Amino acid sequence: MSASPNETPVLDLITNINAASIEASSLPLEGQILARIAALVAVDAPPASYLMHLGAAGETGVTEEQIQGVLCAVAPIVGTTRIVSAAGKIMRALGLALDLAELTAEAEEG
């Protein structure tokens, strides 16, 4: 059963905000993703937020080295505790991605 637009108002709003942000920015898509990752570090975002942006990063060709570069670049501003927190949350997000991939594979087999 698919949800109608009225059944997902929060998801719809987030989708619309992100689309408007991408359209309004003069940065290339890769730059936007890197800026968003920097912002996630600054606000101490949860793993699910990193998961969404790491997926977009992979789709746009952003590399692991570039993400590490962002962490290095923002470290003097946000502090080491935020960098360590971000690194841990990125690792959890990658673990979530692997878990989701396994569940999807199992569902397709069954």
N, C-alpha and C positions, 0 to 999 in steps of 0.2 A: 504494500500500500504506500503510495507516495503522498507526501504532505503537500497540501495546497499552500499558496503564499500566505494565507491568513493563519495557518497553523504554525508558522515559523517566523514570527515578527522580529525576534532578536537576530536570528541568523540572516534574515533578509536585510535588516538595518546594517549589520556588520558588512555584508557583501556590498551593499550600496555605498557605504562610506569608503571601503577599500577601492572600489572601482572609481569613485570620484577622486580619491587621492592619487591614484595611478595616472589618471587622465590629466590632473592639474599640475603634476610635477614635471619640471623640465629635466630631471635626472633620467639617465637611461635606467631601464628596469633593474639591471644588476646593482646600480648605485642605490636605487630605492630599497632593495632588499637589504643591502648592507647597512643603510641608514636605519632601517627598521630593527635590524638585529642590535645595533648600537642602542637604540631606544629601549629595546627589551631588557638589555643589561642595566640601563639606567633606572628603570622602574622595578627591577627585580621580578620580572615576569615569571609566571608558572611554566612548567615543562610543556603544557599543551600549546602555549603561544609559540614556543620555540619549534615545536613539531610542525605547526602550520607554516612557519616561515622557512624552516629548513627544507620542507617539501618544495616550496616556491623557489628557494635558492637553487636546489638541484635542477629544477625545470628550466631555470634561466641561465645555467652555466656558472653560477657562483661556486667557487672552489673552497675546499676546506682551508686552504692557505689564506684565502681572502677573509674568511670568517675569523681565523686566528689573528689576522692582521687587524681586524676591527677590535677584537678583544685587547690587543696590545695598544692600539691607538686610544681607546677610551679609558684604559687603566689609570692613568694619572688623574683623570677627572672623576671617575666613579669610585676609585679605590680598589684595593686588592680583595676586600671581602665580597664586593659585587662581582668581581671577575671569577672568583672561586665559586660563588653561588651560581653564576651563569654557566660555568663549565660543567658543574654537576647537573644542572637542569638540562643542558644540551645532551649530556650523556643519558639522562632519564628519557628525554624525548626520543633519542635514537633507539633506546630499548623499547619504548612504546611503539615505534614504527615497526620494529622487528616483530613484536607481539601481534600487531595488526596484520602484518603480512602473513604470519603463520596461520592466524585465524581465517583469513581470506582463502589461503591455500587449502586449509582443511574443509572449509565450506564448499569450495569448488569441487573437491574430491568426493564429498559426501552427497 
